[in-house]
Amino acid sequence: MTDANRVEIRITGFGGQGVVLSGHIIGRACAVHAGKHATMIQSFGPEARGSACSTTVAISDTEVLYPYIGRPDVFIVMSAEGYDKYRDELKNDGTLIYEKDLVRPKIKDGQPSFGVASTRIAEGLGRAIVQNIVMLGFFAAVTKLVPQEAMREAVAKSVPDGTQELNLRAFDAGWDAFEEEYGNTAGAEKEAEEALVST
């Protein structure tokens, strides 16, 4: 059940990677700071920490009447187990965003895919625990679904007091990692696709 303005996202990793917080931040950025609508659903494996877990976010310009997703438009992957469990759900032309030190995806021909060493970047900032925020910065830069400042504001409002500066540095590091590795290729591809559709 989708509409033209709806974007469906699945985020997966293992318990303890901040998967659910990531979904919450995307939803908050959309619904509170960017004037959109969003819903989130989360699920865990039999063991909360260490097993594959997932959250889904549906974003739309209009009210989201059906919170469940079908085949996601964007798949954010932070663990190999999560990738193996959910990889077949991604739309054929969906965007794959993955932790390239932990996940070895089988990328389909023509599928937009972007890898980032989010854990390594987070370790470089002194706290591996913020790798999910690095991934969010990378996701925001890849997709441009939500304005950068809306995402940064959602990060600042969603993380524990006293950690805002570290988390914002992690977000910015993820955004910068995309710019350094891919430049504006994702935006250019999207504009080209839109131009093709309109002709």
N, C-alpha and C positions, 0 to 999 in steps of 0.2 A: 504494500500500500504506500505509494509514493506520489509526490507531485513535482512539478518542474522546479520548484524552489527548495525542495528538500534535499539535504545531504545526510547520508548515514555513515557513521564512523564506528569501527570496532577497534578497541585498544586491548592488547593482551600482553601478558608477561607472567612472571611467577609471583606468588604472594610475598609481599615485602618490597616490591619494586615501585609501589605507589601508583598502581594501575587505576584504582578507583579515584584517587585524588586527581589524577590526570583528567579523567572524564568529568569530574566535578568542576575543574578549572575551565575546561573548554565550555561546558554548559553555562557556567557563571559568566564567562566572557561574552558569550552570545546573548544570554537572557537579561543580564544586568547592565553590562557595559557597552553593548553594541546594538541594542534595540531589536534583537531577533528573538526567536522562541526556541527552546531546547528541552529535551527530556533525556534522562539517563537511567539505564538499568545495569545492575552489576551481578556477576555470578562468580562463585568460587568452586574449586575442586573439593574433594573430600577433606583435604588438609588445607587450612587457610594459608599458612606460610610455607612457601617452597613449592606448592603445586601450581598448575596453570590456573590463572584467573583471568577474567575478562570483564570489560564494561563496554556498553554501547551508548552512543549519543546520537540523537536525531535532531537536526538543526533545520529550521525553516524560517522564511520571512513571515509566515502566518502561523496561527496556533497549531501546535502538534497534537492532533487528535488521536493518533495511534503511535504509542511509544516504542513498539518493537520494530526491529529492522529486518529486512530481507537479506539482500546481498549488499554489503557495505560499499560505498564509494571510495572510502579511505580506510586502510588497514594499517594500524600502528603496532609494530611487533617489537617486544623487548626480550623475548626468550624463544629458544628453539622449540620447546614443547608447545608454547602457545601458537607458534607458526604452524607446526604440524597439525594441531587440533583444528585450526580455523582457516587455513590457507585456501581451501576450496570454496569458501563463501565469497571471497572477493570477486567483484565484477570483473569481467575480462578486460575492461578498460579502466578499472579502478586503480587508484594510486596506492602503492606499497611504500611504507616508510618503516625502516627496520634498523635495529642495533647491529651494525655490521661486524662487530667482534663476537657476537653471540649467535647470530642467525645467518644461515647459508641458504637463502631463498632460491627456489627454482622460478626464475622470472620468465613469464610468457613474452613472446615476440610482441613488441609494440606497447608493452605495459609500462606506464610511468613508475619508476622505482628509484628510491633515494635512500642511501645508507649513511649512517652517522655513528661514530664511536662515542656514544653518549656516556658510557660508563667511564671510559678513559678520560674524557673531557671533565666529567664530574670529579674524578680522582685528582686531576690537575688543579681543581679549585679547592681541594682539601677535604671534600666530603662526597664519597661515592653515592650516598643516599639521595643526592639531588639529581641523579642521572635522569629521572623521569621529567624533571623540569627542563633539563637540557633538551630532552626529546620533544617537549612541548614547544620550545623555542624553534627547533628545527621544523616541526610540523607546521607551526604558524608561518614560517618563511616559505615552506614548500607550497602550501595550499592557498595562502592569503584569504582564507575563509573568514577570518576575524581580523580587524585592524590590530597592528602590533601593540599599540598602547592599551587597547581593551584587554588583550591577553596579559600584558604586564600588570595591569591594575587587578585583574582577577587573581593572578599569582600572589600579589602582595596581600590581597584580602583573604586568601585561602590557606596560607601557610602559618605555622605557629609564630607568635610574637617573638621578636628577636632574631628571626631567621630571614626576614624579608630581604635584606641586602644580599645575602648569599644566594637566595633563590632567584632574585632578579639578575644577578651576575650569571647564574646558571642558564636562565632563559636567554639572556643576551648572547651567551657563548654558543647556544644551540642555533640561534638565528644567524650568528656570524659564521658558524660552521657550514651552513647551507650556502651562504653568499660566497664563501671562499672556495667551496668544492664545486658548486653548480652555477653560481652567478644567478641570473634571472631566467634560467632556462625553463623552469616550471611555468612561470608567468607567460613567457613567450609562447610555449606550447599551448597553453590555455587560450591565449588570444588568437592563435592560428586556428584552433579548433572552432572557436566561436565565429570567426570570420568565415570559415568553411560552411558552417551551419546556416549562416545568414544569407549566403549566396545561392 
